[in-house]
Amino acid sequence: MKKIFVTIASLLALSLVNCDVYFEEKFPDDSWESSWVYSEHPGKEFGKFKLTAGKFYNDQEEDKGLQTSEDARFYALSRKFEPFSNEGKPLVVQFSVKHEQDIDCGGGYLKVFDCKLDQKDMHGESPYEIMFGPDICGPGTKKVHVIFSYKGKNHLIKQDIRCKDDVYTHMYTLIVKPDNTYQVLIDNEEVQAGSLEEHWDFLPPKMIKDPEAKKPEDWDDRATIPDPEDTKPEDWDKPEHIPDPDAAKPEDWDDEMDGEWEPPMIDNPDYKGTWAPKQISNPAYKGAWVHPEIDNPEYTPDPNLYKRDELCAIGLDLWQVKSGTIFDNILFTDDIELAKERAEVVKKTQEGEKKMKNEQDELEREKDKDKPEEEDDEDLDDEGLASPVEEHDEL
C-alpha cells in the first residue's frame, strides 16, 4: 500500500513539474518597447500604445498594461517567443482587457501566430492560428471571438458568446484540451464549453440526408383538414363596407358642379370576413416526414482538431474608433489550475477600480454643484441691458 501511495505521489509531482508556462507578459515597465514590434505594413494609419494603469485602478504599478492611445486607428503590435506545441496537453490562452473609454466600436482580442509571422508586415490578413477575445461595435456586436485556423482556413465558433461591455478589467480565458473539447471563461466563470467538432465547422457533417430517399406520394403530413361536411351559412356574405346611413348631403352641394353626391363608406358591422370551413383532425395524418440520414462518405474524424503544431508569436492586431483599451496579464500555459489562480486577481482589481471610479465620479458631481449658475437673458434684460439682437437693431 505504501509503495502504491509513493508511486501516485511521484506521478502527481511529475505532472506538476511537467506543467509549462510558455509565455507570460504583465508589462511591469518600459522594457516592453524592446521586445514588442510595431508593424510597418503600408496603407494603414497605425496607432501607438502607451504603458499605463489608466484613469482608475486598484494598484497603479500592478495594473499597468498597454493602452491604445489614438482614436480611429489600426493597431498592430506583436512579440515572438520560444515556439511550442500543445500536442497531448491542454492549451490555455488568457489575458485581461479593460475598455475604460466605454468603447463604442473596436476590438479587444489577440491573435496567436506560428513562427512564419513577419512582424514588420503584420496586418489583418496575416495568417494566424488562434484569434480570441472581445469585439464590440454598437449595440449589435458584443461578442467573444474564438477562431481557429484549420487546414489554412479560419473557422469561427458557431455559438454566440457575449462579452463584457463595461469600463472595468475583465479576464478572458480560452482552454483547449487534447480530447477535442474547450472552455471559455470570463473572470474565471465558464460562459461556454463543448466539443470542437460540434461547435466549429472544421469537418463535414457525420450524417447527411439520404439522396435516394423521397417522401412517399401518399404521405399525408397535414395534421388538420377542412371539415368536408361544413357549409357556409346563407347569410354569411356581407359587404365589408357600406354607405354611412347617418350621412346627409351637404346643403351647399351642387350636383352640376360637384357631381352626384354619394354618402361616405363605413365599415360594415355585419361583415364576417372570408368564410372557411372549420378544421378537423386528419384521419390520414402520418406525422411529419423525416428525411432518413446516412453516413457521410466525406466525413473522416480528426482526433487532432485541438493541436497546434507551432505557436511562436502573439499579436494585437485590431481597429478602434475610440482609444483607451488596456491589455494586460497575458499568459500561455498548459497548467489550467495556474491560469485560474492568476485569473482570481481580476476580482480584487475590479473592486479597486470601482472604488476609485466612484470616488472620481462623486468629485465631478460635487464640482458641477459648485459651479455658479449662468444668468439667463431675462435677468440681463431686467438689469436694463440690451440683448445682442437689440443692440444690432439700434445700429
BELVENUR-V951385 format. One record per pair of residues at least 12 apart in sequence whose C-alpha atoms are under 8 Angstrom apart, sorted by the first residue. I is the first residue (numbers start at 0). J is the second residue. Records with the same first field share a line. If there is no record, write none. Layout:
I: J + J
This chain:
18: 332 + 333 + 334
19: 332 + 333 + 334
20: 330 + 331 + 332 + 333 + 334
21: 81 + 83 + 330 + 331 + 332
22: 80 + 329 + 330 + 331 + 332
23: 328 + 329 + 330 + 331
24: 327 + 328 + 329 + 330
25: 63 + 64 + 327 + 328 + 329
26: 50 + 63 + 64 + 65 + 327 + 328
27: 60 + 61 + 63 + 64
28: 50
29: 50
34: 78
35: 76 + 77 + 78 + 79
36: 76 + 77 + 78 + 118 + 119
37: 75 + 76 + 77 + 118 + 119
38: 75 + 76 + 77 + 118 + 119 + 120 + 121 + 122
39: 119 + 120 + 121
40: 119 + 120 + 121 + 122
43: 73
44: 72 + 73
45: 72 + 73 + 74 + 75
46: 67 + 68 + 69 + 70 + 72 + 73 + 74 + 75
47: 67 + 68 + 69 + 74
48: 65 + 66 + 67 + 68
49: 65 + 66 + 67 + 68
50: 63 + 64 + 65 + 66
51: 63 + 64 + 65 + 66 + 325
52: 64 + 325
53: 66 + 99 + 325
54: 99
55: 352 + 353 + 355 + 356
56: 348 + 349 + 351 + 352 + 355
57: 347 + 348 + 349 + 350 + 351 + 352 + 355
58: 348 + 351
62: 327 + 348
63: 327
64: 325 + 326 + 327 + 328
65: 324 + 325 + 326 + 327
66: 322 + 323 + 324 + 325 + 326
67: 322 + 323 + 324 + 325
68: 322 + 323
69: 321 + 322 + 323
70: 319 + 320 + 321 + 322
71: 318 + 319 + 320 + 321 + 322
72: 318 + 319 + 320
73: 316 + 317 + 318 + 319
74: 315 + 316 + 317 + 318 + 319
75: 121 + 122 + 314 + 315 + 316 + 317
76: 118 + 121 + 314 + 315 + 316
77: 118 + 312 + 313 + 314 + 315
78: 118 + 312 + 313 + 314
79: 114 + 311 + 312 + 313
80: 311 + 312
81: 311
82: 113 + 114 + 309 + 310 + 311 + 312
83: 308 + 309 + 310 + 311
84: 306 + 307 + 308 + 309 + 310
85: 306 + 307 + 308 + 333
86: 177 + 306 + 307 + 308
87: 177 + 306
88: 176 + 177 + 333
89: 174 + 175 + 176 + 177 + 333 + 334 + 335
90: 173 + 174 + 175 + 176 + 331 + 332 + 333 + 334
91: 172 + 173 + 174 + 175 + 330 + 331 + 332 + 333 + 334 + 335 + 338
92: 172 + 173 + 174 + 329 + 330 + 331 + 332
93: 170 + 171 + 172 + 173 + 328 + 329 + 330 + 331 + 338
94: 170 + 171 + 172 + 326 + 327 + 328 + 329 + 330
95: 168 + 169 + 170 + 171 + 326 + 327 + 328 + 329
96: 168 + 169 + 170 + 171 + 324 + 325 + 326 + 327
97: 166 + 167 + 168 + 169 + 324 + 325 + 326
98: 164 + 165 + 166 + 167 + 168 + 323 + 324 + 325
99: 165 + 166 + 167 + 323 + 324 + 325
100: 166 + 321 + 322 + 323 + 324
101: 164 + 165 + 166
102: 135 + 164 + 321 + 322 + 323 + 324
103: 135 + 136 + 137 + 320 + 321
104: 134 + 135 + 136 + 137 + 319 + 320 + 321
105: 134 + 135 + 136 + 317 + 318 + 319 + 320 + 321
106: 133 + 134 + 135 + 317 + 318 + 319
107: 132 + 133 + 134 + 135 + 317 + 324 + 326
108: 130 + 131 + 132 + 133 + 134 + 144 + 315 + 316 + 317
109: 130 + 131 + 132 + 313 + 314 + 315 + 316
110: 127 + 128 + 129 + 130 + 131 + 313 + 314 + 315 + 316
111: 127 + 128 + 129 + 130 + 310 + 311 + 312 + 313 + 314
112: 126 + 127 + 128 + 129 + 310 + 311 + 312 + 313 + 314
113: 127 + 128 + 309 + 310 + 311 + 312
114: 309 + 310 + 311 + 312
116: 312
121: 316
122: 316
123: 316 + 317
127: 148
128: 147 + 148 + 307 + 310
129: 145 + 146 + 147 + 148
130: 144 + 145 + 146 + 147
131: 143 + 144 + 145 + 146 + 173
132: 144 + 145 + 171
133: 162 + 163
134: 162
135: 164
141: 161 + 162 + 163 + 164
142: 159 + 160 + 161 + 162
143: 159 + 160 + 161 + 162
144: 156 + 160
149: 201 + 304
154: 199 + 200 + 201
155: 199 + 200
156: 198 + 199
157: 198 + 199 + 200
158: 198
160: 190 + 191
167: 349 + 352 + 353
168: 345 + 348 + 349
169: 185 + 186 + 345 + 349
170: 184 + 185 + 186 + 187 + 342 + 345
171: 183 + 184 + 185 + 186 + 187
172: 184 + 185 + 187
174: 335
175: 305
176: 305
177: 303 + 305 + 306
178: 302 + 305
179: 194 + 195 + 196 + 302 + 303 + 304 + 305
180: 192 + 193 + 194 + 195 + 305
181: 193 + 194 + 195
186: 342 + 343 + 345 + 346
187: 339 + 342 + 343
195: 304 + 305
196: 304
201: 304
202: 298 + 299 + 300
203: 295 + 297 + 298
204: 295 + 298
205: 294 + 295 + 298
206: 292 + 293 + 294 + 295
207: 292 + 293 + 294 + 295
208: 290 + 291 + 292 + 293
209: 290 + 291 + 292 + 293
212: 290 + 291
213: 290
214: 288 + 290
218: 285 + 288
219: 283 + 284 + 285 + 286
220: 284 + 285 + 286 + 287 + 288
221: 281 + 284 + 286
222: 280 + 281 + 284 + 286
223: 278 + 279 + 280 + 281 + 284
224: 278 + 279 + 280 + 281
225: 276 + 277 + 278 + 279
226: 276 + 277 + 278 + 279
227: 276
229: 276 + 277
230: 276
231: 274 + 275 + 276
235: 271 + 274
236: 270 + 271
237: 267 + 269 + 270 + 271
238: 267 + 270
239: 266 + 267 + 270 + 272
240: 264 + 265 + 266 + 267 + 270
241: 264 + 265 + 266 + 267
242: 262 + 263 + 264 + 265
243: 262 + 263 + 264 + 265
244: 262
246: 262 + 263
247: 262
248: 260 + 261 + 262
